[in-house]
Amino acid sequence: MRVPPLLASLRDDDFGGVLATEFSLVGGILLVGIIPGLVSVRDAINSGFTTQAQTLERALTRPVVPPPPSTTDRRPQPELTKNSNSLTPSP
């Protein structure tokens, strides 16, 4: 396998120690940068699924049409009459 001249000169310099150190440092920096990014993506996806699940739960557990009001719990309301620009209960 033919190695490009630039890589061959880096490899031959100090038996490849400089190249290995450089790759190790770059790889470490990338790893330290990638991990928090992936954690943020995971949290965002988790939050989206949680919101969607809560919305579905609310939609499926509540009745669409409220039950009719009970007639036994209601008090009769007095009739209102118009008396000089104000509404007052009739006697």
Secondary structure, DSSP 8 states (H G I E B T S, - for coil): ----HHHHHHHHGGGGHHHHHHHHHHHHHHHHHHHHHHHHHHHHHHHHHHHHHHHHHHHHHS-SS-----SSS------EEEETTEEEE--
